Amino acid sequence: MISAALALAAFSVITGVAQMFVITLGPGNIDLSLPANIGLASAVAMKVMGGSDAMTAVGMLAALFAGVAIGFGNYLLIWLLRIPPIIATLSASFIIQSVGISYGRGLQIKPPPGFADFTSAQVLGIPILAVGTVIFVIAIGIGLHRTIFGRSVLAIGQNPRAAWLAGVKVERTRCLTYILSGALGGICGALLAGYFRGSSLEIGDEYLLASIALVVIGGTSVTGGKANVAGLWGAGLFLVLLLTMLNTFGVSAGIRNVVTGLVIIGVIIAAGGERGRGK
């Protein structure tokens, strides 16, 4: 049970990192296209791989490029049409779902055996995916605070105009952030297809609320400018264990979403109270 929780938490953390970068850009920034991105990328990866281990790398790259294209498309909608990110990414999700339905309808291709084994492999009882995600999160934490891109994201979230006056290339950073979110969604879709032994357009549905919950529970500010990468893992394990417990008691999916939503609201209220007392 613990190994399964770690593996599922790893997927949540990957999507949480994607959402964290976008939300850190400041109020209104959110990527609602992640579930549709994950579903389409899973289909793209499985179709390109075609069940052959020799095509695994090509399939992963195809899923990555699909995610990058979606992320860039999201930014173009925001930049060209000057509409709020929440509307742009929600609109994009419907387009992506339509493409996914057309592309992946009736698609029943199993992942290559080696790739499937890799996604569920363990070392000393710990999933390899979890180990890799821990290393990835450490690298992301370093990059967020030690690289120009990471510092630019934080600066924009704190004050976009001040960041622009300080020489930060605001629009380029926003573009790269949405591309990063899309890329991580694409990679997650391919890995999920391997883990669950097949693609599905609904495979990413639960990661919309989960990714937002991880960001909030993990300590990232919903108002932007402050990110807590390390907190994503704790939040991920908490959510997986909470949902596992609810599943054990036979709680419906609707009730599980309500509980997750209430947890998010509670954390936001608590964080607001802490800021209020700190003033």
C-alpha positions as CSV (number, residue, x, y, z in Angstrom):
1,M,0.0,0.0,0.0
2,I,2.9,2.4,0.9
3,S,4.6,1.7,-2.4
4,A,1.4,2.3,-4.4
5,A,0.8,5.6,-2.4
6,L,4.3,6.7,-3.3
7,A,3.8,6.0,-7.0
8,L,0.5,7.8,-7.2
9,A,1.9,10.7,-5.2
10,A,4.7,11.0,-7.7
11,F,2.2,11.6,-10.5
12,S,0.5,14.2,-8.4
13,V,3.7,15.9,-7.6
14,I,4.7,16.2,-11.3
15,T,1.3,17.9,-12.0
16,G,1.7,19.9,-8.8
17,V,5.1,21.3,-10.0
18,A,3.5,22.3,-13.3
19,Q,0.6,24.1,-11.6
20,M,2.9,25.6,-9.0
21,F,5.0,27.5,-11.6
22,V,1.9,28.9,-13.3
23,I,0.2,29.9,-10.0
24,T,3.4,31.5,-8.8
25,L,3.1,34.0,-11.7
26,G,0.5,35.8,-9.8
27,P,-3.3,36.1,-9.3
28,G,-5.5,34.6,-12.0
29,N,-2.8,32.4,-13.4
30,I,-3.8,28.7,-13.5
31,D,-3.6,25.9,-16.0
32,L,-7.0,24.2,-16.4
33,S,-5.9,22.4,-19.5
34,L,-3.7,19.9,-17.6
35,P,-6.2,17.0,-17.5
36,A,-7.0,17.2,-21.2
37,N,-3.2,17.6,-21.9
38,I,-2.5,14.5,-19.9
39,G,-5.2,12.5,-21.7
40,L,-4.1,13.5,-25.2
41,A,-0.4,12.9,-24.4
42,S,-1.2,9.4,-23.1
43,A,-2.9,8.6,-26.4
44,V,-0.1,10.1,-28.4
45,A,2.6,8.2,-26.5
46,M,0.9,4.9,-26.8
47,K,0.1,5.3,-30.5
48,V,3.7,6.3,-31.3
49,M,5.2,3.6,-29.2
50,G,2.9,1.0,-30.8
51,G,3.7,-1.5,-28.1
52,S,7.4,-1.6,-29.1
53,D,10.2,-1.0,-26.6
54,A,12.4,0.3,-29.4
55,M,9.9,3.2,-29.8
56,T,9.7,4.2,-26.1
57,A,12.0,7.2,-26.4
58,V,10.3,8.4,-29.5
59,G,6.9,8.0,-27.8
60,M,8.0,10.0,-24.8
61,L,9.4,12.7,-27.0
62,A,6.1,12.8,-28.9
63,A,4.1,13.2,-25.7
64,L,6.6,15.9,-24.5
65,F,6.2,17.9,-27.8
66,A,2.4,17.5,-27.6
67,G,2.5,19.1,-24.1
68,V,4.9,21.8,-25.2
69,A,2.5,22.7,-28.1
70,I,-0.4,22.8,-25.7
71,G,1.5,25.1,-23.3
72,F,2.5,27.4,-26.1
73,G,-1.0,27.5,-27.4
74,N,-2.3,28.4,-23.9
75,Y,0.1,31.3,-23.8
76,L,-0.8,32.5,-27.2
77,L,-4.5,32.6,-26.2
78,I,-3.6,34.7,-23.2
79,W,-1.2,37.0,-24.9
80,L,-3.0,37.5,-28.3
81,L,-6.6,37.7,-27.1
82,R,-5.8,39.4,-23.7
83,I,-8.2,37.1,-21.9
84,P,-7.7,35.8,-18.3
85,P,-5.6,32.6,-18.1
86,I,-8.4,30.7,-16.4
87,I,-10.7,31.3,-19.4
88,A,-7.9,30.7,-22.0
89,T,-6.8,27.4,-20.5
90,L,-10.4,26.2,-19.9
91,S,-11.2,27.0,-23.5
92,A,-8.1,25.2,-24.6
93,S,-9.0,22.1,-22.6
94,F,-12.2,21.8,-24.7
95,I,-10.2,22.0,-27.9
96,I,-7.7,19.5,-26.6
97,Q,-10.5,17.1,-25.6
98,S,-12.0,17.3,-29.1
99,V,-8.6,16.6,-30.7
100,G,-8.1,13.7,-28.2
101,I,-11.5,12.2,-29.0
102,S,-10.8,12.3,-32.7
103,Y,-7.2,11.0,-32.3
104,G,-7.7,8.5,-29.5
105,R,-11.2,7.1,-30.2
106,G,-11.1,3.4,-29.9
107,L,-7.4,3.4,-29.2
108,Q,-6.5,0.3,-27.2
109,I,-2.8,0.0,-27.5
110,K,-0.9,-1.5,-24.5
111,P,2.4,0.1,-23.6
112,P,5.7,-1.6,-24.5
113,P,6.5,-4.3,-21.9
114,G,9.8,-2.7,-20.8
115,F,8.2,0.7,-20.4
116,A,5.3,-0.7,-18.4
117,D,7.7,-2.6,-16.2
118,F,9.8,0.6,-15.6
119,T,6.8,2.6,-14.5
120,S,6.0,0.1,-11.8
121,A,9.5,-1.0,-10.9
122,Q,10.8,-0.8,-7.3
123,V,14.1,-0.6,-5.5
124,L,14.1,-1.8,-1.9
125,G,10.3,-1.5,-2.0
126,I,10.4,2.1,-3.2
127,P,9.0,2.9,-6.7
128,I,11.6,4.1,-9.2
129,L,9.2,6.8,-10.3
130,A,9.0,8.1,-6.7
131,V,12.8,8.2,-6.5
132,G,13.1,10.0,-9.8
133,T,10.4,12.5,-8.8
134,V,12.3,13.3,-5.6
135,I,15.4,14.0,-7.6
136,F,13.3,16.1,-10.0
137,V,11.7,18.1,-7.2
138,I,15.2,18.8,-5.7
139,A,16.4,20.1,-9.1
140,I,13.2,22.2,-9.5
141,G,13.7,23.7,-6.0
142,I,17.3,24.6,-6.9
143,G,16.3,26.0,-10.3
144,L,13.5,28.1,-8.8
145,H,15.7,30.0,-6.4
146,R,19.1,29.8,-8.2
147,T,18.3,30.4,-11.9
148,I,17.3,33.5,-13.8
149,F,14.1,31.8,-15.0
150,G,13.1,30.7,-11.5
151,R,13.8,34.1,-9.9
152,S,12.0,35.8,-12.7
153,V,8.8,33.7,-12.1
154,L,8.9,34.7,-8.4
155,A,9.6,38.4,-9.2
156,I,6.6,38.5,-11.6
157,G,4.4,36.9,-9.1
158,Q,5.3,39.5,-6.5
159,N,4.9,42.6,-8.8
160,P,4.9,42.3,-12.6
161,R,5.5,46.0,-13.2
162,A,8.4,46.1,-10.7
163,A,9.9,43.0,-12.3
164,W,9.6,44.6,-15.8
165,L,11.3,47.8,-14.5
166,A,14.1,45.7,-13.1
167,G,14.8,44.2,-16.5
168,V,12.8,40.9,-16.2
169,K,11.5,39.8,-19.6
170,V,8.0,39.3,-18.3
171,E,6.2,38.0,-21.4
172,R,9.0,35.6,-22.3
173,T,9.0,34.2,-18.7
174,R,5.2,33.8,-18.8
175,C,5.5,32.0,-22.1
176,L,8.2,29.6,-20.8
177,T,6.2,28.9,-17.7
178,Y,3.1,27.8,-19.6
179,I,5.3,25.8,-21.9
180,L,6.9,24.1,-18.9
181,S,3.4,23.3,-17.4
182,G,2.4,21.8,-20.7
183,A,5.6,19.8,-21.1
184,L,5.2,18.3,-17.6
185,G,1.6,17.4,-18.4
186,G,2.7,15.6,-21.5
187,I,5.4,13.6,-19.7
188,C,2.9,12.7,-16.9
189,G,0.4,11.5,-19.5
190,A,2.9,9.1,-21.0
191,L,4.0,7.8,-17.6
192,L,0.5,7.3,-16.5
193,A,-0.3,5.3,-19.6
194,G,2.6,3.0,-18.9
195,Y,1.6,2.7,-15.2
196,F,-2.0,1.9,-15.9
197,R,-1.2,-0.2,-18.9
198,G,-2.9,1.9,-21.5
199,S,-4.1,5.3,-22.5
200,S,-7.4,7.0,-21.7
201,L,-8.7,10.5,-22.4
202,E,-10.0,10.6,-18.8
203,I,-6.7,9.4,-17.3
204,G,-5.8,13.0,-16.2
205,D,-9.3,14.1,-14.9
206,E,-8.4,13.8,-11.2
207,Y,-5.3,15.8,-11.5
208,L,-7.0,19.2,-12.0
209,L,-8.2,19.5,-8.5
210,A,-5.3,17.4,-7.1
211,S,-2.7,19.7,-8.7
212,I,-4.3,22.8,-7.3
213,A,-4.7,21.1,-3.9
214,L,-1.0,20.2,-3.8
215,V,0.0,23.7,-4.6
216,V,-2.2,25.2,-1.8
217,I,-1.6,22.5,0.8
218,G,2.1,22.5,0.0
219,G,2.5,26.1,1.0
220,T,2.7,28.0,-2.3
221,S,0.9,31.3,-2.2
222,V,-2.2,31.5,-4.4
223,T,-1.6,35.2,-4.8
224,G,1.8,34.5,-6.5
225,G,5.4,35.3,-5.8
226,K,6.0,32.5,-3.2
227,A,6.5,28.8,-4.0
228,N,7.2,25.9,-1.7
229,V,8.6,23.0,-3.8
230,A,9.4,20.7,-0.9
231,G,5.8,21.0,0.4
232,L,4.5,19.3,-2.7
233,W,5.6,15.9,-1.6
234,G,4.0,16.1,1.8
235,A,0.8,17.4,0.3
236,G,0.9,14.7,-2.3
237,L,1.2,11.9,0.2
238,F,-1.5,13.5,2.4
239,L,-3.9,13.6,-0.5
240,V,-3.2,10.1,-1.7
241,L,-3.6,8.6,1.8
242,L,-6.8,10.7,2.4
243,L,-8.4,9.6,-0.9
244,T,-7.3,6.0,-0.3
245,M,-9.0,6.0,3.1
246,L,-12.2,7.5,1.5
247,N,-12.1,4.8,-1.2
248,T,-11.7,2.1,1.5
249,F,-14.9,3.3,3.1
250,G,-16.7,3.3,-0.3
251,V,-17.1,7.0,-0.6
252,S,-18.2,8.2,-4.0
253,A,-16.1,10.3,-6.4
254,G,-18.3,13.3,-5.9
255,I,-17.8,13.2,-2.1
256,R,-14.1,12.8,-2.5
257,N,-14.0,15.9,-4.6
258,V,-16.0,17.8,-2.0
259,V,-13.6,16.7,0.7
260,T,-10.6,17.8,-1.4
261,G,-12.3,21.1,-2.1
262,L,-13.0,21.7,1.6
263,V,-9.3,20.9,2.4
264,I,-8.2,23.5,-0.1
265,I,-10.6,26.1,1.3
266,G,-9.5,25.3,4.8
267,V,-5.8,25.7,4.0
268,I,-6.4,29.0,2.2
269,I,-8.4,30.4,5.1
270,A,-5.7,29.2,7.6
271,A,-3.0,30.8,5.4
272,G,-5.0,34.1,5.3
273,G,-5.4,34.0,9.1
274,E,-1.6,33.6,9.5
275,R,-0.9,36.5,7.2
276,G,-3.4,38.6,9.1
277,R,-1.8,37.9,12.4
278,G,1.6,38.6,11.0
279,K,0.7,42.1,10.0
